[in-house]
Amino acid sequence: MKNQSYFANHSNSIHLAIAPNRLEDLIREGSLSVTDFSCLDTSSKKNVWAMLRSLAAKRLVRQ
């Protein structure tokens, strides 16, 4: 029996909530890319963009 992924047969999106600090950790670690998800409302999108700007600024300061 093949070890087939659940998602091979179920291609629907999964909607979930994640704590902002955990999302930031995952993006900073490179475990999650912004291309891996989409925001479902304008407020979330603005907050994610602010988070990304902050992470980028921190990277620039460290260089």
Secondary structure, DSSP 8 states (H G I E B T S, - for coil): -----GGGT----------HHHHHHHHHHTSS-GGG---SSHHHHHHHHHHHHHHHHHHHHH-
